[in-house]
């Protein structure tokens, strides 16, 4: 369905990009990074930008993005076509570094903006939830269920959702220990993406 982008959506995205609500907690300062358009067919939900994404302002513009695009079976032009793919992480700004890696996404993003922004994306046919924070918000599994169990049960969420581990290079060893991800989930993901995008 081709619809004109409403002025409310333009105003909303401008307000999100100008958000400084969490400034006091962000070591590199606020720089909301996301991609959205009411015409988008696929929604990608990650955790929060890393330092490379913060520096460029382009979502998944890093090695994680390269692996993710490979998993999806699409090129950069398609991936960054906002009329096809929306990229809306759980936190819009780089949250800083913790002992074991990047800190969790700031919860204020979801509280302030998420439901309102997603309400404008009326043509989404597939939501790709990457990692625990995205999965918890969108699918609300039992807290006792592990991420591996949720991802292993991926087929129950099709055709509108698919669950993935994070494509970060840090997960390379985990992916090698769990070859079923790339043997079973990725072919199904590529098929669904191709079906939606008509390619």
C-alpha positions as CSV (number, residue, x, y, z in Angstrom):
1,X,0.0,0.0,0.0
2,X,1.6,3.3,-1.1
3,X,0.6,6.1,1.2
4,X,1.9,9.6,1.6
5,X,4.2,10.1,4.6
6,X,2.0,12.0,7.1
7,X,3.3,15.2,8.6
8,X,2.9,13.6,12.0
9,X,5.4,10.9,11.1
10,X,7.9,13.5,9.9
11,X,7.5,15.5,13.1
12,X,7.9,12.4,15.2
13,X,11.1,11.3,13.5
14,X,12.5,14.8,13.8
15,X,11.7,14.9,17.5
16,X,13.4,11.5,18.0
17,X,16.5,12.6,16.2
18,X,16.6,15.7,18.4
19,X,16.1,13.8,21.6
20,X,18.5,14.5,24.4
21,X,16.6,12.9,27.2
22,X,19.4,10.5,28.2
23,X,22.3,12.9,27.7
24,X,23.6,12.6,31.2
25,X,24.0,8.8,30.8
26,X,25.6,8.7,27.3
27,X,29.4,8.8,27.2
28,X,29.5,9.9,23.6
29,X,26.4,12.1,23.8
30,X,23.1,11.7,22.1
31,X,22.9,10.6,18.5
32,X,19.7,8.7,17.8
33,X,20.3,6.2,14.9
34,X,17.4,4.5,13.2
35,X,15.7,4.1,9.8
36,X,11.9,4.2,9.3
37,X,9.3,4.9,6.7
38,X,5.6,4.1,6.8
39,X,6.0,2.1,3.6
40,X,8.6,-0.3,5.0
41,X,7.8,-4.0,4.7
42,X,10.5,-5.5,7.0
43,X,11.4,-4.3,10.5
44,X,14.8,-5.1,12.0
45,X,15.0,-4.7,15.7
46,X,18.5,-4.8,17.3
47,X,19.9,-3.7,20.6
48,X,21.6,-0.3,20.4
49,X,24.2,1.4,18.2
50,X,27.9,0.6,18.8
51,X,30.7,3.1,18.5
52,X,31.1,2.6,14.7
53,X,27.4,3.2,14.1
54,X,27.4,6.2,16.5
55,X,30.3,7.7,14.5
56,X,28.6,7.4,11.1
57,X,24.9,7.7,12.1
58,X,24.2,4.7,9.8
59,X,22.5,1.7,11.4
60,X,24.4,-1.6,11.2
61,X,27.3,0.1,9.4
62,X,29.8,-2.3,10.9
63,X,30.8,-6.0,10.7
64,X,27.6,-7.0,12.4
65,X,25.7,-5.4,9.6
66,X,27.8,-7.2,7.0
67,X,26.8,-10.5,8.5
68,X,23.2,-9.5,8.9
69,X,22.9,-8.5,5.2
70,X,24.5,-11.8,4.3
71,X,21.9,-13.6,6.4
72,X,19.1,-11.6,4.8
73,X,20.4,-12.2,1.3
74,X,20.2,-8.5,0.4
75,X,22.7,-5.9,-0.6
76,X,23.4,-2.5,1.0
77,X,21.2,-0.6,-1.4
78,X,18.2,-2.7,-0.4
79,X,19.1,-2.8,3.2
80,X,19.2,1.0,3.4
81,X,16.1,1.6,1.4
82,X,13.8,2.9,4.1
83,X,10.7,2.2,2.0
84,X,11.6,-1.5,2.2
85,X,13.5,-2.0,5.5
86,X,12.9,-0.2,8.8
87,X,15.7,-0.5,11.4
88,X,14.6,0.5,14.8
89,X,16.8,-0.7,17.7
90,X,15.6,-0.9,21.3
91,X,17.9,2.0,22.2
92,X,18.6,4.7,19.6
93,X,21.9,6.0,21.1
94,X,25.2,4.3,22.0
95,X,24.8,3.4,25.7
96,X,28.4,3.1,26.7
97,X,30.7,0.3,27.6
98,X,30.4,-2.2,30.4
99,X,32.6,-5.0,31.7
100,X,31.3,-7.6,29.2
101,X,30.7,-5.4,26.2
102,X,28.3,-2.6,25.4
103,X,25.8,-1.7,28.1
104,X,22.1,-2.5,27.6
105,X,20.0,-0.1,25.6
106,X,18.6,2.8,27.6
107,X,15.0,1.9,28.5
108,X,13.8,5.4,28.1
109,X,13.8,5.0,24.3
110,X,11.1,2.4,24.3
111,X,9.2,4.2,27.0
112,X,9.3,7.5,25.1
113,X,9.1,6.6,21.4
114,X,8.8,3.0,20.5
115,X,5.0,2.3,20.4
116,X,4.3,5.7,18.8
117,X,6.9,5.1,16.1
118,X,5.9,1.5,15.3
119,X,2.2,2.6,15.1
120,X,3.1,4.4,11.9
121,X,4.7,1.3,10.3
122,X,1.4,-0.2,9.1
123,X,2.8,-2.3,6.2
124,X,5.3,-4.4,8.2
125,X,5.1,-8.1,7.1
126,X,8.1,-9.4,9.0
127,X,9.8,-8.3,12.2
128,X,13.3,-9.6,12.8
129,X,14.0,-9.6,16.5
130,X,17.8,-9.7,17.2
131,X,18.9,-10.5,20.7
132,X,17.2,-10.7,24.0
133,X,16.1,-7.1,24.5
134,X,14.3,-7.0,21.1
135,X,12.8,-10.5,21.6
136,X,11.5,-9.6,25.2
137,X,9.8,-6.4,24.0
138,X,8.2,-7.8,20.9
139,X,7.4,-11.4,21.9
140,X,7.4,-11.3,25.7
141,X,8.6,-14.9,26.3
142,X,8.9,-16.3,29.8
143,X,11.8,-14.8,31.7
144,X,13.1,-18.3,32.5
145,X,13.4,-19.2,28.8
146,X,17.0,-18.8,27.5
147,X,17.8,-16.9,24.4
148,X,19.1,-20.1,22.8
149,X,15.8,-21.8,23.5
150,X,13.8,-18.9,22.0
151,X,15.9,-18.9,18.9
152,X,15.8,-22.7,18.6
153,X,12.0,-22.4,18.6
154,X,12.0,-19.8,15.8
155,X,9.5,-21.6,13.6
156,X,6.6,-20.9,15.9
157,X,6.8,-17.2,15.3
158,X,6.7,-17.3,11.5
159,X,5.5,-15.8,9.2
160,X,5.4,-12.4,10.9
161,X,8.3,-12.7,13.3
162,X,11.7,-14.4,13.3
163,X,14.2,-14.5,16.2
164,X,17.9,-14.3,15.7
165,X,21.1,-14.2,17.8
166,X,23.2,-11.1,17.3
167,X,25.3,-11.2,14.1
168,X,28.3,-9.7,16.0
169,X,31.7,-11.2,15.3
170,X,31.8,-11.9,19.0
171,X,29.1,-14.6,18.4
172,X,31.2,-16.4,15.8
173,X,32.2,-19.2,18.2
174,X,28.6,-19.6,19.4
175,X,27.4,-19.8,15.8
176,X,29.9,-22.5,15.1
177,X,28.7,-24.5,18.1
178,X,25.1,-24.0,16.9
179,X,25.3,-24.7,13.2
180,X,21.5,-25.1,13.0
181,X,21.2,-21.3,12.9
182,X,22.9,-21.0,9.5
183,X,21.7,-24.4,8.3
184,X,18.0,-23.9,9.1
185,X,17.1,-20.4,10.2
186,X,19.0,-18.4,7.6
187,X,17.7,-20.2,4.5
188,X,14.1,-19.7,5.8
189,X,14.9,-16.1,6.6
190,X,16.2,-15.4,3.1
191,X,13.2,-17.1,1.6
192,X,10.8,-15.0,3.6
193,X,12.7,-11.8,2.8
194,X,12.8,-12.6,-0.9
195,X,9.1,-13.3,-0.8
196,X,8.2,-10.0,0.8
197,X,10.5,-7.9,-1.4
198,X,9.5,-9.7,-4.5
199,X,13.0,-10.9,-5.5
